[in-house]
Amino acid sequence: MPRVGREKSESGVYHVMMRGINRQDIFFDVEDKEKFIEILLRYKPVCEYKIYGYCLMSNHIHLLIKEEKETVSQVIKRIGVSYVHWYNMKYERCGHLFQGRFKSENVEDDRYLLVVLRYIHQNPVKAGIIEEAAKYRWSSYAEYVSQKPFVTDIDLVLDLLHPNRKEAVAMFKEFMIKENEDKCLGYESYKEKRMSDKDVRQLIQKLIKSDDIQVIQQMSRNERNKALRHLKEMDISIRQLARVTGLGRRIIEKA
């Protein structure tokens, strides 16, 4: 069957989510995240898009973006291709990195724009990575608070909150920490039950037919890679597999 076309946003604003294939990590270190932000910045004058918010997680990305000169599909293709090319060279790999077509939802009014921005900034909190959104380095939150935009176009949101910038920033902070039941794009991901390290360990022991989990390190490359691919297909992250098995991330990522 032919693909269903992406629904056009009348406002031109979209909440976009890009996820790693098989939910694998797409960022392993600071350099990777810095590179992605550099690419976001590089293509802004080319595609003339606006970024109202972003958050980089280990295996997915959230963007609040407005298309201008080019469509959101063209923009995300440029960004994705550029990052994957750099990533594959760095990690000596080939093939896809992102999972199929990116997901998106239309943002048609100011109220929902603020809700989506809060949802994006609270991603690390909901994932249990950090206690406060303000402390997460890899999101647009700090650009709003410092009023020193780097990638983010902060004027629209702050002007919506209050004509006085000091008051607008205060209202921004208050809104970002307000208790909520926001259910935006990707919400279901946080409802999924993740396996504990103990569960993963037991699964690996069953898979390799040994109580000694270190056996996976002595397996032939083909056998080990087959087992690792099976585990990744079960949505177990590369980070967790590395932690439980003692194998290097690159070994798991290349399997």
Phi and psi restraints in degrees (value plus and minus 20) as a CYANA .aco file:
   2 PRO   PHI     -89.4   -49.4
   2 PRO   PSI     133.6   173.6
   3 ARG   PHI     -84.8   -44.8
   3 ARG   PSI     125.2   165.2
   4 VAL   PHI    -101.0   -61.0
   4 VAL   PSI     111.0   151.0
   5 GLY   PHI     -84.5   -44.5
   5 GLY   PSI     129.1   169.1
   6 ARG   PHI     -89.7   -49.7
   6 ARG   PSI     113.5   153.5
   7 GLU   PHI     -85.9   -45.9
   7 GLU   PSI     110.2   150.2
   8 LYS   PHI     -96.9   -56.9
   8 LYS   PSI     111.1   151.1
   9 SER   PHI    -103.5   -63.5
   9 SER   PSI     107.1   147.1
  10 GLU   PHI     -86.2   -46.2
  10 GLU   PSI     -50.9   -10.9
  11 SER   PHI    -103.5   -63.5
  11 SER   PSI     -37.4     2.6
  12 GLY   PHI      63.0   103.0
  12 GLY   PSI     -16.6    23.4
  13 VAL   PHI    -122.8   -82.8
  13 VAL   PSI     115.7   155.7
  14 TYR   PHI    -154.5  -114.5
  14 TYR   PSI     125.4   165.4
  15 HIS   PHI    -117.8   -77.8
  15 HIS   PSI      94.5   134.5
  16 VAL   PHI    -130.7   -90.7
  16 VAL   PSI     119.5   159.5
  17 MET   PHI    -147.6  -107.6
  17 MET   PSI     106.8   146.8
  18 MET   PHI    -133.7   -93.7
  18 MET   PSI     103.2   143.2
  19 ARG   PHI    -137.1   -97.1
  19 ARG   PSI     126.0   166.0
  20 GLY   PHI     -85.8   -45.8
  20 GLY   PSI     124.1   164.1
  21 ILE   PHI     -79.6   -39.6
  21 ILE   PSI     115.7   155.7
  22 ASN   PHI      36.1    76.1
  22 ASN   PSI       4.7    44.7
  23 ARG   PHI      41.2    81.2
  23 ARG   PSI       3.9    43.9
  24 GLN   PHI     -93.7   -53.7
  24 GLN   PSI     139.6   179.6
  25 ASP   PHI     -85.6   -45.6
  25 ASP   PSI     120.1   160.1
  26 ILE   PHI    -133.2   -93.2
  26 ILE   PSI     -27.1    12.9
  27 PHE   PHI    -151.5  -111.5
  27 PHE   PSI     104.1   144.1
  28 PHE   PHI    -128.5   -88.5
  28 PHE   PSI     -43.8    -3.8
  29 ASP   PHI    -171.0  -131.0
  29 ASP   PSI     159.1   199.1
  30 VAL   PHI     -80.2   -40.2
  30 VAL   PSI     -60.6   -20.6
  31 GLU   PHI     -78.0   -38.0
  31 GLU   PSI     -59.8   -19.8
  32 ASP   PHI     -81.8   -41.8
  32 ASP   PSI     -65.8   -25.8
  33 LYS   PHI     -89.1   -49.1
  33 LYS   PSI     -58.9   -18.9
  34 GLU   PHI     -82.9   -42.9
  34 GLU   PSI     -57.4   -17.4
  35 LYS   PHI     -85.6   -45.6
  35 LYS   PSI     -62.4   -22.4
  36 PHE   PHI     -83.2   -43.2
  36 PHE   PSI     -62.9   -22.9
  37 ILE   PHI     -84.6   -44.6
  37 ILE   PSI     -58.0   -18.0
  38 GLU   PHI     -80.5   -40.5
  38 GLU   PSI     -59.6   -19.6
  39 ILE   PHI     -88.3   -48.3
  39 ILE   PSI     -60.8   -20.8
  40 LEU   PHI     -75.9   -35.9
  40 LEU   PSI     -64.2   -24.2
  41 LEU   PHI     -89.7   -49.7
  41 LEU   PSI     -59.0   -19.0
  42 ARG   PHI     -82.7   -42.7
  42 ARG   PSI     -59.7   -19.7
  43 TYR   PHI    -108.2   -68.2
  43 TYR   PSI     -25.4    14.6
  44 LYS   PHI     -79.5   -39.5
  44 LYS   PSI     -69.8   -29.8
  45 PRO   PHI     -90.8   -50.8
  45 PRO   PSI     -42.7    -2.7
  46 VAL   PHI     -95.6   -55.6
  46 VAL   PSI     -69.3   -29.3
  47 CYS   PHI    -115.6   -75.6
  47 CYS   PSI     -34.4     5.6
  48 GLU   PHI      40.3    80.3
  48 GLU   PSI      16.2    56.2
  49 TYR   PHI    -108.8   -68.8
  49 TYR   PSI     145.8   185.8
  50 LYS   PHI    -137.4   -97.4
  50 LYS   PSI     122.0   162.0
  51 ILE   PHI    -131.2   -91.2
  51 ILE   PSI      96.2   136.2
  52 TYR   PHI    -115.8   -75.8
  52 TYR   PSI     -34.2     5.8
  53 GLY   PHI    -195.8  -155.8
  53 GLY   PSI     133.8   173.8
  54 TYR   PHI    -175.7  -135.7
  54 TYR   PSI     139.8   179.8
  55 CYS   PHI    -173.8  -133.8
  55 CYS   PSI     106.2   146.2
  56 LEU   PHI    -122.5   -82.5
  56 LEU   PSI      96.0   136.0
  57 MET   PHI    -124.3   -84.3
  57 MET   PSI     154.0   194.0
  58 SER   PHI     -83.6   -43.6
  58 SER   PSI     -57.8   -17.8
  59 ASN   PHI    -142.4  -102.4
  59 ASN   PSI     -11.4    28.6
  60 HIS   PHI    -177.9  -137.9
  60 HIS   PSI     146.7   186.7
  61 ILE   PHI    -151.8  -111.8
  61 ILE   PSI     119.1   159.1
  62 HIS   PHI    -135.3   -95.3
  62 HIS   PSI     113.7   153.7
  63 LEU   PHI    -150.5  -110.5
  63 LEU   PSI     118.8   158.8
  64 LEU   PHI    -131.4   -91.4
  64 LEU   PSI      85.7   125.7
  65 ILE   PHI    -152.6  -112.6
  65 ILE   PSI     125.7   165.7
  66 LYS   PHI    -136.5   -96.5
  66 LYS   PSI     104.5   144.5
  67 GLU   PHI     -98.7   -58.7
  67 GLU   PSI     127.7   167.7
  68 GLU   PHI    -153.2  -113.2
  68 GLU   PSI    -110.3   -70.3
  69 LYS   PHI     -87.2   -47.2
  69 LYS   PSI     -62.6   -22.6
  70 GLU   PHI    -134.9   -94.9
  70 GLU   PSI     137.1   177.1
  71 THR   PHI     -90.9   -50.9
  71 THR   PSI     140.9   180.9
  72 VAL   PHI     -80.7   -40.7
  72 VAL   PSI     -54.4   -14.4
  73 SER   PHI     -84.9   -44.9
  73 SER   PSI     -61.4   -21.4
  74 GLN   PHI     -86.1   -46.1
  74 GLN   PSI     -60.1   -20.1
  75 VAL   PHI     -82.7   -42.7
  75 VAL   PSI     -71.0   -31.0
  76 ILE   PHI     -85.6   -45.6
  76 ILE   PSI     -53.6   -13.6
  77 LYS   PHI     -83.1   -43.1
  77 LYS   PSI     -66.1   -26.1
  78 ARG   PHI     -78.2   -38.2
  78 ARG   PSI     -69.3   -29.3
  79 ILE   PHI     -82.9   -42.9
  79 ILE   PSI     -67.6   -27.6
  80 GLY   PHI     -83.2   -43.2
  80 GLY   PSI     -67.5   -27.5
  81 VAL   PHI     -80.9   -40.9
  81 VAL   PSI     -62.8   -22.8
  82 SER   PHI     -84.1   -44.1
  82 SER   PSI     -64.6   -24.6
  83 TYR   PHI     -88.7   -48.7
  83 TYR   PSI     -62.8   -22.8
  84 VAL   PHI     -82.8   -42.8
  84 VAL   PSI     -60.2   -20.2
  85 HIS   PHI     -79.2   -39.2
  85 HIS   PSI     -67.6   -27.6
  86 TRP   PHI     -84.9   -44.9
  86 TRP   PSI     -64.6   -24.6
  87 TYR   PHI     -81.7   -41.7
  87 TYR   PSI     -65.5   -25.5
  88 ASN   PHI     -84.5   -44.5
  88 ASN   PSI     -56.1   -16.1
  89 MET   PHI     -88.0   -48.0
  89 MET   PSI     -62.2   -22.2
  90 LYS   PHI     -84.1   -44.1
  90 LYS   PSI     -64.4   -24.4
  91 TYR   PHI    -119.3   -79.3
  91 TYR   PSI      -8.7    31.3
  92 GLU   PHI      31.5    71.5
  92 GLU   PSI      34.7    74.7
  93 ARG   PHI    -152.3  -112.3
  93 ARG   PSI     155.1   195.1
  94 CYS   PHI    -162.7  -122.7
  94 CYS   PSI     145.7   185.7
  95 GLY   PHI      78.4   118.4
  95 GLY   PSI    -191.4  -151.4
  96 HIS   PHI     -92.7   -52.7
  96 HIS   PSI     133.2   173.2
  97 LEU   PHI    -140.8  -100.8
  97 LEU   PSI     -60.3   -20.3
  98 PHE   PHI    -113.8   -73.8
  98 PHE   PSI     130.9   170.9
  99 GLN   PHI    -105.1   -65.1
  99 GLN   PSI      82.4   122.4
 100 GLY   PHI      33.7    73.7
 100 GLY   PSI    -169.4  -129.4
 101 ARG   PHI     -93.5   -53.5
 101 ARG   PSI     123.7   163.7
 102 PHE   PHI     -87.0   -47.0
 102 PHE   PSI     133.5   173.5
 103 LYS   PHI    -113.1   -73.1
 103 LYS   PSI     129.6   169.6
 104 SER   PHI    -172.4  -132.4
 104 SER   PSI     136.5   176.5
 105 GLU   PHI    -155.5  -115.5
 105 GLU   PSI     127.4   167.4
 106 ASN   PHI     -99.3   -59.3
 106 ASN   PSI     122.4   162.4
 107 VAL   PHI    -138.1   -98.1
 107 VAL   PSI      81.7   121.7
 108 GLU   PHI    -122.1   -82.1
 108 GLU   PSI     -27.9    12.1
 109 ASP   PHI    -164.3  -124.3
 109 ASP   PSI     144.2   184.2
 110 ASP   PHI     -84.4   -44.4
 110 ASP   PSI     -57.1   -17.1
 111 ARG   PHI     -81.8   -41.8
 111 ARG   PSI     -67.7   -27.7
 112 TYR   PHI     -90.9   -50.9
 112 TYR   PSI     -49.7    -9.7
 113 LEU   PHI     -79.0   -39.0
 113 LEU   PSI     -63.6   -23.6
 114 LEU   PHI     -86.4   -46.4
 114 LEU   PSI     -59.1   -19.1
 115 VAL   PHI     -83.1   -43.1
 115 VAL   PSI     -66.2   -26.2
 116 VAL   PHI     -83.1   -43.1
 116 VAL   PSI     -61.2   -21.2
 117 LEU   PHI     -82.2   -42.2
 117 LEU   PSI     -61.6   -21.6
 118 ARG   PHI     -83.5   -43.5
 118 ARG   PSI     -63.3   -23.3
 119 TYR   PHI     -79.2   -39.2
 119 TYR   PSI     -63.4   -23.4
 120 ILE   PHI     -83.4   -43.4
 120 ILE   PSI     -65.6   -25.6
 121 HIS   PHI     -89.4   -49.4
 121 HIS   PSI     -44.8    -4.8
 122 GLN   PHI    -111.2   -71.2
 122 GLN   PSI     -19.1    20.9
 123 ASN   PHI     -71.8   -31.8
 123 ASN   PSI     -70.1   -30.1
 124 PRO   PHI     -85.0   -45.0
 124 PRO   PSI     -49.4    -9.4
 125 VAL   PHI     -90.5   -50.5
 125 VAL   PSI     -67.6   -27.6
 126 LYS   PHI     -85.0   -45.0
 126 LYS   PSI     -49.0    -9.0
 127 ALA   PHI    -102.1   -62.1
 127 ALA   PSI     -25.0    15.0
 128 GLY   PHI      58.1    98.1
 128 GLY   PSI      -2.4    37.6
 129 ILE   PHI    -101.1   -61.1
 129 ILE   PSI     -54.8   -14.8
 130 ILE   PHI    -169.2  -129.2
 130 ILE   PSI     137.3   177.3
 131 GLU   PHI    -105.1   -65.1
 131 GLU   PSI     -50.9   -10.9
 132 GLU   PHI    -150.1  -110.1
 132 GLU   PSI     116.2   156.2
 133 ALA   PHI     -79.0   -39.0
 133 ALA   PSI     -52.3   -12.3
 134 ALA   PHI     -84.1   -44.1
 134 ALA   PSI     -41.8    -1.8
 135 LYS   PHI    -112.2   -72.2
 135 LYS   PSI     -22.5    17.5
 136 TYR   PHI    -108.0   -68.0
 136 TYR   PSI     104.1   144.1
 137 ARG   PHI     -93.0   -53.0
 137 ARG   PSI     -51.1   -11.1
 138 TRP   PHI    -121.5   -81.5
 138 TRP   PSI      28.5    68.5
 139 SER   PHI    -163.2  -123.2
 139 SER   PSI     154.5   194.5
 140 SER   PHI    -102.0   -62.0
 140 SER   PSI     -22.5    17.5
 141 TYR   PHI     -72.5   -32.5
 141 TYR   PSI     -70.9   -30.9
 142 ALA   PHI     -82.7   -42.7
 142 ALA   PSI     -51.1   -11.1
 143 GLU   PHI     -86.7   -46.7
 143 GLU   PSI     -54.9   -14.9
 144 TYR   PHI     -89.1   -49.1
 144 TYR   PSI     -65.4   -25.4
 145 VAL   PHI     -90.1   -50.1
 145 VAL   PSI     -61.7   -21.7
 146 SER   PHI     -98.2   -58.2
 146 SER   PSI     -37.8     2.2
 147 GLN   PHI      37.9    77.9
 147 GLN   PSI      12.2    52.2
 148 LYS   PHI    -142.2  -102.2
 148 LYS   PSI      58.0    98.0
 149 PRO   PHI     -84.9   -44.9
 149 PRO   PSI     118.0   158.0
 150 PHE   PHI    -136.0   -96.0
 150 PHE   PSI     -79.3   -39.3
 151 VAL   PHI    -125.9   -85.9
 151 VAL   PSI     -53.1   -13.1
 152 THR   PHI    -105.2   -65.2
 152 THR   PSI     119.3   159.3
 153 ASP   PHI    -112.4   -72.4
 153 ASP   PSI      77.1   117.1
 154 ILE   PHI    -108.8   -68.8
 154 ILE   PSI     -34.9     5.1
 155 ASP   PHI     -81.6   -41.6
 155 ASP   PSI     -65.0   -25.0
 156 LEU   PHI     -76.6   -36.6
 156 LEU   PSI     -71.4   -31.4
 157 VAL   PHI     -85.7   -45.7
 157 VAL   PSI     -66.7   -26.7
 158 LEU   PHI     -86.0   -46.0
 158 LEU   PSI     -55.7   -15.7
 159 ASP   PHI     -88.1   -48.1
 159 ASP   PSI     -50.9   -10.9
 160 LEU   PHI     -86.3   -46.3
 160 LEU   PSI     -53.2   -13.2
 161 LEU   PHI     -99.8   -59.8
 161 LEU   PSI     -63.0   -23.0
 162 HIS   PHI    -189.2  -149.2
 162 HIS   PSI     122.6   162.6
 163 PRO   PHI     -87.1   -47.1
 163 PRO   PSI     -44.8    -4.8
 164 ASN   PHI    -110.6   -70.6
 164 ASN   PSI     105.2   145.2
 165 ARG   PHI     -83.6   -43.6
 165 ARG   PSI     -59.2   -19.2
 166 LYS   PHI     -82.0   -42.0
 166 LYS   PSI     -63.9   -23.9
 167 GLU   PHI     -86.9   -46.9
 167 GLU   PSI     -58.7   -18.7
 168 ALA   PHI     -82.5   -42.5
 168 ALA   PSI     -63.1   -23.1
 169 VAL   PHI     -85.1   -45.1
 169 VAL   PSI     -60.4   -20.4
 170 ALA   PHI     -81.9   -41.9
 170 ALA   PSI     -62.4   -22.4
 171 MET   PHI     -88.5   -48.5
 171 MET   PSI     -55.7   -15.7
 172 PHE   PHI     -80.1   -40.1
 172 PHE   PSI     -70.2   -30.2
 173 LYS   PHI     -78.7   -38.7
 173 LYS   PSI     -64.2   -24.2
 174 GLU   PHI     -83.6   -43.6
 174 GLU   PSI     -62.4   -22.4
 175 PHE   PHI     -88.1   -48.1
 175 PHE   PSI     -57.4   -17.4
 176 MET   PHI     -86.9   -46.9
 176 MET   PSI     -46.6    -6.6
 177 ILE   PHI    -122.0   -82.0
 177 ILE   PSI     -22.1    17.9
 178 LYS   PHI     -83.1   -43.1
 178 LYS   PSI     115.0   155.0
 179 GLU   PHI     -81.1   -41.1
 179 GLU   PSI     119.8   159.8
 180 ASN   PHI    -175.1  -135.1
 180 ASN   PSI     150.9   190.9
 181 GLU   PHI    -144.5  -104.5
 181 GLU   PSI      22.1    62.1
 182 ASP   PHI     -79.0   -39.0
 182 ASP   PSI     112.2   152.2
 183 LYS   PHI    -151.0  -111.0
 183 LYS   PSI      57.4    97.4
 184 CYS   PHI    -117.3   -77.3
 184 CYS   PSI    -192.3  -152.3
 185 LEU   PHI     -74.4   -34.4
 185 LEU   PSI     108.3   148.3
 186 GLY   PHI      72.5   112.5
 186 GLY   PSI     -20.5    19.5
 187 TYR   PHI     -77.4   -37.4
 187 TYR   PSI     -59.0   -19.0
 188 GLU   PHI     -80.7   -40.7
 188 GLU   PSI     -46.1    -6.1
 189 SER   PHI     -80.1   -40.1
 189 SER   PSI     -53.4   -13.4
 190 TYR   PHI    -102.6   -62.6
 190 TYR   PSI     -31.4     8.6
 191 LYS   PHI    -108.5   -68.5
 191 LYS   PSI     -37.6     2.4
 192 GLU   PHI     -88.8   -48.8
 192 GLU   PSI     118.9   158.9
 193 LYS   PHI    -100.4   -60.4
 193 LYS   PSI     101.6   141.6
 194 ARG   PHI    -110.8   -70.8
 194 ARG   PSI     123.3   163.3
 195 MET   PHI     -94.1   -54.1
 195 MET   PSI     121.6   161.6
 196 SER   PHI     -95.8   -55.8
 196 SER   PSI     147.3   187.3
 197 ASP   PHI     -78.9   -38.9
 197 ASP   PSI     -56.4   -16.4
 198 LYS   PHI     -83.2   -43.2
 198 LYS   PSI     -63.8   -23.8
 199 ASP   PHI     -82.9   -42.9
 199 ASP   PSI     -63.1   -23.1
 200 VAL   PHI     -84.8   -44.8
 200 VAL   PSI     -60.9   -20.9
 201 ARG   PHI     -81.1   -41.1
 201 ARG   PSI     -64.1   -24.1
 202 GLN   PHI     -85.9   -45.9
 202 GLN   PSI     -57.0   -17.0
 203 LEU   PHI     -84.9   -44.9
 203 LEU   PSI     -62.0   -22.0
 204 ILE   PHI     -87.0   -47.0
 204 ILE   PSI     -61.7   -21.7
 205 GLN   PHI     -78.8   -38.8
 205 GLN   PSI     -59.9   -19.9
 206 LYS   PHI     -89.3   -49.3
 206 LYS   PSI     -59.0   -19.0
 207 LEU   PHI     -87.6   -47.6
 207 LEU   PSI     -61.7   -21.7
 208 ILE   PHI    -112.7   -72.7
 208 ILE   PSI     -21.7    18.3
 209 LYS   PHI      38.0    78.0
 209 LYS   PSI      27.5    67.5
 210 SER   PHI    -176.3  -136.3
 210 SER   PSI     123.5   163.5
 211 ASP   PHI     -97.3   -57.3
 211 ASP   PSI     -37.6     2.4
 212 ASP   PHI    -110.8   -70.8
 212 ASP   PSI      83.7   123.7
 213 ILE   PHI     -86.4   -46.4
 213 ILE   PSI     -40.8    -0.8
 214 GLN   PHI     -87.8   -47.8
 214 GLN   PSI     -32.4     7.6
 215 VAL   PHI     -77.8   -37.8
 215 VAL   PSI     -50.9   -10.9
 216 ILE   PHI     -81.9   -41.9
 216 ILE   PSI     -45.1    -5.1
 217 GLN   PHI     -96.3   -56.3
 217 GLN   PSI     -41.7    -1.7
 218 GLN   PHI    -117.2   -77.2
 218 GLN   PSI     -22.6    17.4
 219 MET   PHI     -87.8   -47.8
 219 MET   PSI     138.1   178.1
 220 SER   PHI     -83.9   -43.9
 220 SER   PSI     137.1   177.1
 221 ARG   PHI     -77.4   -37.4
 221 ARG   PSI     -63.7   -23.7
 222 ASN   PHI     -83.1   -43.1
 222 ASN   PSI     -64.6   -24.6
 223 GLU   PHI     -86.0   -46.0
 223 GLU   PSI     -63.9   -23.9
 224 ARG   PHI     -83.3   -43.3
 224 ARG   PSI     -64.6   -24.6
 225 ASN   PHI     -85.8   -45.8
 225 ASN   PSI     -56.5   -16.5
 226 LYS   PHI     -82.8   -42.8
 226 LYS   PSI     -62.8   -22.8
 227 ALA   PHI     -85.8   -45.8
 227 ALA   PSI     -62.3   -22.3
 228 LEU   PHI     -85.5   -45.5
 228 LEU   PSI     -59.9   -19.9
 229 ARG   PHI     -82.9   -42.9
 229 ARG   PSI     -60.1   -20.1
 230 HIS   PHI     -81.2   -41.2
 230 HIS   PSI     -62.9   -22.9
 231 LEU   PHI     -88.1   -48.1
 231 LEU   PSI     -60.5   -20.5
 232 LYS   PHI     -86.5   -46.5
 232 LYS   PSI     -53.4   -13.4
 233 GLU   PHI     -86.7   -46.7
 233 GLU   PSI     -36.2     3.8
 234 MET   PHI    -112.1   -72.1
 234 MET   PSI      -4.7    35.3
 235 ASP   PHI      46.1    86.1
 235 ASP   PSI       8.1    48.1
 236 ILE   PHI    -107.3   -67.3
 236 ILE   PSI     106.8   146.8
 237 SER   PHI     -89.8   -49.8
 237 SER   PSI     135.9   175.9
 238 ILE   PHI     -82.0   -42.0
 238 ILE   PSI     -59.0   -19.0
 239 ARG   PHI     -79.9   -39.9
 239 ARG   PSI     -64.6   -24.6
 240 GLN   PHI     -89.4   -49.4
 240 GLN   PSI     -59.5   -19.5
 241 LEU   PHI     -83.0   -43.0
 241 LEU   PSI     -60.3   -20.3
 242 ALA   PHI     -84.0   -44.0
 242 ALA   PSI     -61.3   -21.3
 243 ARG   PHI     -85.2   -45.2
 243 ARG   PSI     -61.6   -21.6
 244 VAL   PHI    -100.1   -60.1
 244 VAL   PSI     -60.5   -20.5
 245 THR   PHI    -109.8   -69.8
 245 THR   PSI     -43.4    -3.4
 246 GLY   PHI      63.1   103.1
 246 GLY   PSI     -18.1    21.9
 247 LEU   PHI     -98.4   -58.4
 247 LEU   PSI     132.0   172.0
 248 GLY   PHI     -89.8   -49.8
 248 GLY   PSI     130.7   170.7
 249 ARG   PHI     -80.1   -40.1
 249 ARG   PSI     -59.7   -19.7
 250 ARG   PHI     -83.8   -43.8
 250 ARG   PSI     -57.5   -17.5
 251 ILE   PHI     -81.5   -41.5
 251 ILE   PSI     -66.4   -26.4
 252 ILE   PHI     -88.2   -48.2
 252 ILE   PSI     -61.7   -21.7
 253 GLU   PHI     -84.7   -44.7
 253 GLU   PSI     -56.2   -16.2
 254 LYS   PHI    -100.7   -60.7
 254 LYS   PSI     -35.2     4.8
